[in-house]
Structure formats: structure tokens, C-alpha cells
Amino acid sequence: MKDSTYFFTVLGISLFICLFMTALNYAINIYGLFKPEVPVEMSVFADERQSKYLLAHRYIPSHFDGVILGPSLSANLDPEPFSFGRFYNASIMGGRVTPLKTLMEKSLENNGYFEKALVCIHPYLTNHAENDPKMHEKNYWGALGSLNLYRTYLIAAVRQLELLPSKYPKNQYSPNGYNDFEIFHKADDVAAKIKEETEKLTEEDFAINPVARQELIELTQMLNEAGTQILFYYHPMPFEMYQQHQEKYDDYWQSILEILEPVKGQAKFYNFNQPGHFDFLKNYDNYIDHGHFSQEGQALFIQMLQSVLSRETT
């Protein structure tokens, strides 16, 4: 009898704690998933992929008119200056095309409408296919209680209290998805880093994975069906890297044009690796390493991108 009483007491306490924590997590609503009103400003605190996937359920489609999609090369673009509506930077660090397609699927499933999408094209985007378990519907319910959720709370507190600014800077992520990651990527000698990475490039780095190829086609079709104007832009590479591998870079861009030609719909294409932009490519103050932009480079590129956007999609 005592054993039975003890068991039910422990069970009751455990159920109470679970219900209490679930209610608390519902109230905190860190991803804007559960309450009728979605907060106007929400941020990524930890695990960018899972966070942006969950934010894509309601937050992104509720508050943004446009999106930036790409790997880390576009992740540190702050779309705040855009005059074409409010953009969310849904780019993913180390992201290939598959997670970007997943983010857009989720946003559009939840009544999202994006007038414009800017898609950063680079060989990294399509030379590998990936399925990320962090972008799975089971993680939706994890927002009511999971180890990852509590880890997110912990890191959010560390960021807000500035306890480890070298690892978790307070304002690394903005509510519009912008990722200020310069602290992690800036090379001591940018020119040397560009040279080093230029020598490493091989034919395999420019190969287009067949699964990624199909995912890119499907992403384009999905945005077309949603009535979104798409601008595919070719990320400007440092001049030495582009010059030494010009044929491979040019062939890759031509392949993208050919792949998307049958499904391009309203899509436009713009190549920033062409002579009219060589001054930008040659100025290594625009980069923090072999491809990511510096603060100066971001500001200049946003101006260039906005100019192209106004010319190509209006």
C-alpha cells in the first residue's frame, strides 16, 4: 500500500510539473506559435535552423512582405534599408537549397504572401543535398517543452546578460533575420584568406547535385505559384578567386540559367560577377574572408542590390 501511495504521489507531482512547464512555455511563446497575436519583433537566440523553421510557421508570414534566401553569404545582409516593404532574411548558415525550400513551404502553408524573394546563388547552394532533422514538424510541439527549448532559454539569457559576448553576442540576430556574424568569421589577413581558399577550389565545388537541382526548380515553382517576384542574384566573389576560376564560375551561372529557364515564370536573374562590378570585387575591404561581406561591403552591396531590384522587378 505504501509503495502504491508513493507511486501515485510521484506520478501526480510529475504530471503537475509537466503541465506547469507546458503552460509556462505556452505563455513565453518564444517562437510566436501558440497565441492569437504574433509579436511584431522576435529573434533567433540559438540553433538558427530550428529557430527560423519555427518562426516560419507564423512570425515570418505574419509580418514580412519579402524574403532573402541563401547560405551564409547572404545571411549577414540587413534588409532594413529596402524600400520595397519589410524583408526577412531567411538565409541559413551553411545552408543548401533544401532548408530554404522547407522554410518557404512552411511560410506559404501558413498564409504567407511574399511580394518579392531575393535568392543568393553560389555553387555552395547546390553542390550538396541535405535533409535537416531540425526542420521537422515534430519540433513544433517541442516548443511546448524539450531539451532544445530549455537550451534556447539558457542561451537567450546568456545573450541578454552579455555573459559570453565572444560566443553569444547580445544583438547577433535582428528581428528581421539579419545575422551579424563578423566576430566569428573575420580573417586576420583577408587577402591571404582569399588566396588560400582560391587554391583549394576544385571541379567538385562547382558540381550541381541532382537532388539540389530539383529542389531549386521546386523552390522556383513554389514561389511562382504564390505570385512572388523572384530575383536570383549571383553573389560577387573576391576578384582573385573569380579571376582564377572564371570559366568554372561562368559555366555554373550559365547552368543555373538553363536549369531554371523552363520554370522561371516572373523570375529575373542578375550576375554581380561581371566587369561593371569588378571594382567591388577588387576592393577586399568589402570582405571579411573569402566571400562574406564586411560592414562596408554589406552597405555597398545593399545599394547595388536595391538598384538592381528596382530596375528588374518593378
N, C-alpha and C positions, 0 to 999 in steps of 0.2 A: 504493500500500500504506500509506504514511504517513497519507494522508487517511482511509483506511478505519479504521485503528487509532485515529486521533484521534476519528473519529465515534463508534465504539463505546465509547471511553473516556468521552466526554462523555455518551453515552446511559446508560451504566452508572451514572455519578455522579448523573445526573439522576433515574434510577429509584430509586437508593438514597435520595436526599434526599426524593423524594416518599413513598416507603414509610416513611421515618423520621418525616416530618412527620405522615403519616396515623396512624401508631402513637402519636405524641405527642398528637395531638388526641383520639384514642380514649381515651388514658389520662386526659387532662384532663377530657374529657366534660362540657363546660361547660353543656350543656342536659339532662344526665341521660338521653341517648338510647340509649346502647350497652351499658353494663354491666348485669349482672343486678340489682344493688342500686341503687335510685334514691335519691340523697341526700335526707335529710329537709328540708334547707333549701337552696334555690337561689334566685338572684336575677337580675333584669334588670340588665345593665350598659350596654347600648347597643341602639339600634334596638328599641324596645319592642314593636312589632307582630310583627316576626320572632321576637324572643325569646319572647314569650308564645305564639306559634303553636307553636314548637318545644317549649316547656315543656308545652304541652297534649298532646303525644304520650304522655308518661309521668309527668312530675313532678306535674302538677295532678291527673290522675285517680288517682294512687297515694296522695296524702296529704291530700286535702281532701274534706269532706262537703257543702260548699255553695259557691256562686259568686255574685259580684256582677258584673252585666253592664251596661255603659253607656258613654257617652262620657266626656270629661274631667270632667264634672260629678260623676261618682261615683268617678272614678279615685283621688281623694285621701281616700277613706273607709278607715280602718283597721279591718278586721273582727275584730281581736284580741279586743275585749270581748264578742263574740257568745257567747251561752251555748247555741247550737244546734248545736255542732260546729265544726269548723275550716273557715273560709271562705277562698276565694281570690278576690282582686279582679282579675277578668279584664277590667275596663274598659280602654278604649283611648283615648289622647289623640287627639282629632279623629275618634273612631270613629263610624261609622254602624252600622246593624244588620248589614250584610253580614259584616264581620270578626268580630263577636260570634258570629254563626251558625257561621262557619268554625271558630272556637275550640271551640265546643261540639260540632260534628261530630267534630272530631279527638279530643277528650277521650272522647266516648261511644264512638267507634270502638275506642278502646283500653281498653275495660272500665271506663271511668269510671262512677261512680254518684254522683249528687248528690241528697241528700235535699231540698235547698232551693235555689232560684235567686231572687235579687233583681234585677229588671230596672228600671233607671232610665229613665223615659220623659220625653222632652223633644222638641220639634219638630225640633231638630237631628238627632236619631237617624234620622229618616225623611224628611227633605226632600231627600235626595240618595242615589243608589245608587253603590256603588263596588266595584271588584274590585281587591284589593291584591296585586301580584306578590310581595310579601314573605311572603304567606301561601300558599305553594305547596309541594307535596311535593318539588320539586327542591331546595328549601333544606334539606331533611332531610340529604341527602348533603353539602351544603355545610358541615355541622357537622364533617365529617372533613377539610375543607381548602377554604378560599375566602378571597377578599379581605375579605368581610364578617366572617368568623370572626376573622381576624387584627386587623381594626379593633376588634372586640369585646375581644380580649385587650388591645389598647393602651388602650382607654378604661377597661377594668376596672383596669388598673394605675394609670392616672391617678386614678381614683376612690379606690382603696385607699391610694395615697400622698399623696392630697389635694393634687395639683399644680395643679389648676384648680377650686377649690371653688365658684367663682361660676358655672361652666358645667357641671361634673360633680361635684356634691356626693357625698361618700362614701356616705352612707346614704339616698340619694334613694328607692331602691326597697327594700321589705322582702320577705322570703321569701314572704309571703302576697299579694304583688302590689300592695300599697299604694304609691302614688306621691306622695311629699312634694314637690310642685312649687311650693309657695308662693313660693319665692325667684324664680321666673320670672314669676309671674302677678300678684303683689300690686300693686295700683294705689296711687299716692301719695295719691289722694283717691277713696275708694271711692264716695261719694255722687255725685261728678261723673262717674265712670266709668259708674255705673248710669244716670244721666240721659242721657249721651252715647249709650249703646247702646240705650236705650229709644227715642230719636228715630230710630234707624236701622232699626228693625223695620218690615217690610212684610208684605203678604199672602203673598208668596213664601216668607218664612221659616217659615210655618206650613203650607205645602202638603205633602201626603204623596205622595212619589214612588211610582208604581205598582210598580216593582221592589222598592223598600224595603218597601212594604206587603206584598208577597208573601213577602219574606224574613222579616218579623216573624211572619207566620202560620206559616211553616215552622219557625221557631225555636220557637214555642209548641208546635206539634205534636210536634217532636222531643223537647222536654223532657217533654211529657205522656206520650209513648210510653216514655220512660225512667223514668217513675214519679216525676218530680221535682215537688215542690210549688213553684209559682211565685207570687211577689208582684211584680206590676207597680206601681211607685210613681211618682207624678208629682213630679218634682223641684221643691222650693219655690223660687220666683223672688223676687228682691227686690220689695218691695211696690209701689214706684213703677212698675216695669216691668210687674208683673202688673196693677195697677190701670188703667194707661193702655191696656192691650191685653187687658183681661179677657175680652171677648167672644171674641177670637181664641184665647186660651189655653183657655177653657172649651170652645169648639167643637172644638178639637184633641183635648182629652181625651175628649170625647164620641165623636169619630170613632174613637179608639183602642178605646174600649169596644165600639163597634158592629163594628169590623173583627174583633176577637178573640172576640166573643160566640159565634160558631159553633164555635170551636176551643178555648175557654178551658179545658176539662177541669177540673183541680184548681186552676187559677189564681185568685188573688184580686187585687183592684185597690184602690189607695188613693191619694187625691188630697191632697197636702200643701198645695195652693193653695186652701184653704178657710178660713172665718173662725176655726175653732178653732186655726189655726196662724198667724194674722196677726201675733201678737206676734213670732214667729220671723222672719217676712218683713220686718217693720218695723225689726228690730234689725240695722243694717248692720255691726255688729261681727261678725256671723255670716258675712260675705262678705269676700273679698279683691278682688273685682271685680264684674262684672255677673251672677255666678251661681255661681262656685266658692266653696267654703266656706273659712273661716279655721279655725285650730286650734280656736278656741272653738266655731264653728259646727259643725265635724265632731263634736265631743264631744256637743253637744246633739242633733244630728241622729241620731247613733248611738243615743242613748237613745230618741228618738222612734220610730226605725225598729224597734228591738228590741221596743218596746212594741206596735207595730202587728203585728210579726211573730208575737209570742207570742199575740196575740189572733186574728189572721186565718188562721194556718196550722197551728194545733195542735188 
